[in-house]
Amino acid sequence: MRIITWNCNMAFRNKAEFILQYQPDILIIQECEHPDKIIFKGDLPKPTDTYWFGHNQNKGLAVFSYGGLKIKLLDHNPEFKYILPLKIHSGNLSWTLFAIWAQKPEHHDCYTEQVWNAVHYYSNILKGDNIILAGDFNSNTIWDKPKRIYNHSNLVELLNSKSIFSTYHHYHNQAQGKERDSTLFMHRKFDRPYHIDYCFVSQNLIDKVKNVEIGTYDAWTKYSDHKPLIVDFN
């Protein structure tokens, strides 16, 4: 199974061919227009199923599934707008996916708060196997404020306490905040690299990770300031 998450910086319909060549089974796209606006050209694979959420028809959160996988929305708390609890399933196989596009609360500038609160709210769901949280978290340990309970490091610790781990950090043996690969180059500037996109999975899945790849600056900057995160499982 291959999971890809990518913030495409809008107009996904003009960029779909470049990410679909990587043949995802689950594709999570932030800043994606409503699917009615997308025509998959020529021989591009058509998704088996699609789920989209947004308040702007040009800029929402989309999940596309392939290879016969179907998508079902679970109980979605609207307080966490762009944290979508989804069941991805085919036959007897199923995964619980939280597709994420972290947003700033109205009262301050901490993106992590929304994800932190959602992890607590969905705590019972997160106890199972086949759990995936993937997307644009807009956070990193380098921005921690020690007195803020919902900083990035504490979020990672909270997920780890539930036996949910970052695929990139596990596979590449990297420390949070010291990543050698960047998923964002702010305003597409090479000298402003950050790692803010993640795929966390439950213990039973982390043991099946066979590759984690992040797109390069040269290959992807013409399409977005974010680079795709690609995770392969046995």
N, C-alpha and C positions, 0 to 999 in steps of 0.2 A: 504494500500500500504506500502511496506517495501523497503527502500533504504539502501544499504550498500556500503560504500567506504572503500577500503583497499589497501595499498601499500604492495604488496606481496613479495617484494625483489626478483623478477624474478622467473622463473620456475613455473608459476601458474598451469601448467598441473599436477604437483605433489602435489598441495595443494588445488585444486578446491573442492575436496570432503569435506574438513573441513569447508569451508565457505558456500558451497551450502546447507549444512544441516540446515542453518538458513532461507532458502526459500525466497531469495530476489525476488522482482519484478523488481528492477533496481539494477544492480551490477556494480560498478565502480572500476576497478583494475588498479593501477599504477604499472609500471615495469613489464608489462604483455607481453609475447611473442605473435607473430602473431597468430591469431586463427587457421591458417592452421597447426600449430604445436601442437594444443590441441586436445586430444581425451577424451571426457567425458566418464569415465569408467562406465560399468555396468548399474545400475539403476539411476545414477546421472541425474538430470533433464537437458534436452537439451534446450539451449536458443531459444526463439522465433526469436530473431534478435541479431545481433552483429555489433558494429562499433569499429574499431581499427585504431589508428594513431601512426606512429612512423617512425624513420629513421634507427632504428636497429631492425631487425626481432626478436630479443630476448628481447627487452626492450622498450615497448611502452605504450600507454594509451588505455585501452579497456573498452567498455561499453556493458554489456549483459542485455537483457530484457527477461522477462518471462511472463507467463500468457496471451499470445496473444498480448503483447505490441510490437509495431514496433518502429524503430529508423530511423530518417531522419536527415542528416547533413544540418544545415542551412548555411548561408553565413559565412564561416570561414576565418578570417583574418590570413594569415600565419605568420604574425609578432608575434602572440600569439599562438605559435605552439601547446602547450599542454593545451590550454583552448578551449574546443570543444563545440560550440553551437549546441545543438541537439533538435529536436522535438521528444518527446516520445508520442505515440498516439495509441489509440484503439477506433474505432468507433467515437463517438462524444467527447470522452475525450482526452485531450492533455495537456502536460506539456512542458515547455521550460527548458531544463537541460543544464547547463554549467558544463561539466566534467573537473576537474582541476588536473593538476600535475605541480605545479609552478616550474619554472626553473630559475637559476641565469642568469642575463644578462652577456654579455661578459666583460663589462667594470667595474663591481663591484659585490659585494656579496649580494645584496638585492633581495631576492626572491619576495618580495611584489610588486615590480615595475611592473612586467608583469601583475599581477592580477589587480592592480590599473589602468593601462592603458587600459586593456580590459574592465573593468567596465565602463570607460568613452566612449570607442569606441562603446560598445553595449548598450549605455544608453537608447535608444528608446525601445529596446526589453525588457529591465529590468523594464519598466513602467507597464507591464501587470500583470495579476494574474498567478498563477500556475508556478512561477519562482523558480528554484532550482539551487544553485551553490554548488557543493559538490566535495570533493577530498582532496588531499594533498597540502595544501597551503604553507607548509614549513615556517610558520611564527607564531609569537606570540607577544603580547604586551610587553613581558619582553625584547625583542630585539629592541624596539623602539629607534630611534635616533630622538630626538625632532625636529631638524632642517630639517629632511627629510620628505617632504610632503607626500610621499607614504609609511609611516610606517604602521604597522598593525592596530594600534588604529584608525588612520585616514581612513584606508580602511573600518573598521567596521562602523565608523561614516558615511562614504559615502554610504554604503549599507543600514544602518538604515534610512538615509535621503530618500531612495527610498522605505522605508517600507519593507526591506528585513533583516531578523534577523537570528541569529545563533540558531539552534534547541537545541543544547546541553545547551547553556547558558540560553536560555529561559526556558527550561523544568526543569533544575536542579537549576535554580536561582543562577547561578555562574557569577562572574565578569571575564571579559577578563584579562588574565594574572595571575589569581588566581584559576585556575581550580583544582579541587580535583582529577580529573581523567586524566591520560596521554594517548596519542595516539601513542607516540614514546618513546622507551627506546634506546637512542643512542648506536649503536654498541651492542645492546641487554644487556646493563648494567643496572641493577636495580637502581643504584644510579645516572643515567642520564635521568630522565624522563622529557618529554615535551608534550605539547598539540599543535599539528600543523595540525591536520586533522579536517575538518569542513563540516557541511551541513547547508547552509543558505537558507532560503525559504521566499517567499513573505507572506504578512500579512494574506491572505486568507488561506494559508497552515499552518502557525505557530499556528493558532487557532485550527488546527486539529491534532496537534502532540499528540500522546497518550503514546509514550515511546521513550527514547533515551538511548542507551546502548553502552558502550565501552568494548571491549574484555579485559580480564585480562592478566597480565604479565605471569602468570603460564601457562595459556591455549594456548597462542599464540607465545611466544618467540621462540619456536623451529621452527616456520615457517617464522617469520619475526621480524624485530625490531619495525615495526608498528603494532598497534592493530586495528581491524575493528571498524568502527563507524556505528552503526545500528540505523536507525530512522524509527519508525512506525507512520502511519497516520490513522485516522479514515476514 
